[in-house]
Amino acid sequence: FPLDWRNGETFVDLGVRAFNTVRDAAPVWALEGKVLIFTTYASTAMTLATKLQKSGFEAWAYVGDADKMTAKKREESRRAFEKSTAGIMVATKAYGTGTSTPGVRLVLLF
């Protein structure tokens, strides 16, 4: 769905607004589990996860770029997401689009 840019809005702000729009329109069952949001760039994944955390969501980033995230931090994010009941993982393809994480109810590409 198309979203118009708002004055002064960043790409990540638009992402948070898009996520909230999808959440508002999603059926209840889709919100009773985990959410995966895939992004193209590591910087987008990390910034969007931080912004979602600041908005009150339980969110983590997962990126394969060793300059942006260590293997230890990736593993911590993965484990925390898997333990959560309704968390949000914002990831690049490093997480794997074919991953099988129990409880994922909504997958978004941003």
C-alpha positions as CSV (number, residue, x, y, z in Angstrom):
1,F,0.0,0.0,0.0
2,P,1.3,3.4,-0.8
3,L,2.3,5.8,2.0
4,D,2.9,9.5,1.5
5,W,6.0,11.0,3.1
6,R,5.3,13.4,5.8
7,N,7.3,16.6,6.2
8,G,10.5,15.8,8.0
9,E,9.8,12.1,8.2
10,T,12.8,9.8,7.9
11,F,12.7,6.4,6.0
12,V,12.7,4.6,9.4
13,D,9.9,6.8,10.7
14,L,7.9,5.8,7.6
15,G,8.8,2.1,8.4
16,V,7.4,2.4,11.9
17,R,4.2,4.1,10.6
18,A,3.9,1.4,7.9
19,F,4.2,-1.3,10.6
20,N,1.6,0.3,12.7
21,T,-0.7,0.6,9.7
22,V,-0.3,-3.1,9.0
23,R,-0.9,-4.0,12.6
24,D,-4.1,-2.0,12.7
25,A,-5.4,-3.8,9.6
26,A,-4.2,-7.3,10.5
27,P,-6.5,-10.0,11.8
28,V,-6.2,-10.7,15.6
29,W,-4.5,-14.0,15.0
30,A,-1.6,-12.3,13.2
31,L,-0.9,-10.2,16.2
32,E,-0.8,-13.1,18.7
33,G,2.7,-14.2,17.7
34,K,6.0,-13.0,16.5
35,V,6.7,-10.7,13.6
36,L,9.6,-10.9,11.1
37,I,10.5,-7.7,9.1
38,F,13.0,-8.2,6.4
39,T,15.0,-5.2,5.1
40,T,17.6,-4.8,2.3
41,Y,20.2,-2.9,4.3
42,A,21.8,-3.7,7.6
43,S,21.6,0.0,8.7
44,T,17.8,0.0,8.0
45,A,17.3,-3.2,10.1
46,M,19.3,-1.8,13.0
47,T,17.8,1.6,13.0
48,L,14.2,0.3,12.5
49,A,14.6,-2.2,15.4
50,T,15.9,0.6,17.7
51,K,13.0,2.9,16.7
52,L,10.5,0.1,17.4
53,Q,12.1,-0.5,20.8
54,K,11.7,3.2,21.6
55,S,8.1,3.0,20.5
56,G,7.5,0.3,23.1
57,F,7.8,-2.9,21.1
58,E,10.0,-5.8,22.0
59,A,12.3,-5.8,18.9
60,W,15.7,-7.0,17.8
61,A,17.9,-6.6,14.8
62,Y,19.8,-9.4,13.0
63,V,22.3,-8.5,10.2
64,G,25.2,-10.5,8.7
65,D,27.5,-7.5,8.2
66,A,30.3,-8.1,10.7
67,D,31.1,-4.4,10.8
68,K,27.6,-3.6,12.1
69,M,26.9,-6.7,14.3
70,T,29.1,-9.3,15.9
71,A,28.3,-13.0,15.8
72,K,27.7,-12.9,19.5
73,K,25.2,-10.1,19.2
74,R,23.4,-11.9,16.3
75,E,23.1,-15.0,18.5
76,E,21.8,-13.0,21.4
77,S,19.2,-11.4,19.2
78,R,18.2,-14.7,17.7
79,R,17.8,-16.4,21.1
80,A,15.8,-13.5,22.6
81,F,13.5,-13.5,19.6
82,E,12.9,-17.2,19.8
83,K,12.2,-17.0,23.5
84,S,9.7,-14.1,23.0
85,T,6.0,-14.7,22.5
86,A,5.2,-11.6,20.4
87,G,8.6,-10.0,19.6
88,I,9.7,-8.4,16.4
89,M,12.9,-9.4,14.5
90,V,14.0,-6.8,12.0
91,A,16.6,-8.6,9.8
92,T,18.4,-8.8,6.5
93,K,18.6,-11.9,4.4
94,A,21.3,-13.1,6.9
95,Y,18.5,-14.3,9.1
96,G,17.2,-16.4,6.3
97,T,13.8,-16.0,4.6
98,G,13.3,-19.7,4.8
99,T,13.9,-19.8,8.6
100,S,11.5,-21.9,10.7
101,T,10.9,-20.0,13.9
102,P,7.9,-21.3,15.8
103,G,5.2,-18.7,16.5
104,V,5.9,-16.3,13.6
105,R,2.5,-15.0,12.5
106,L,3.4,-12.0,10.3
107,V,6.2,-11.5,7.8
108,L,6.8,-8.1,6.2
109,L,9.3,-7.0,3.6
110,F,10.4,-3.4,4.0
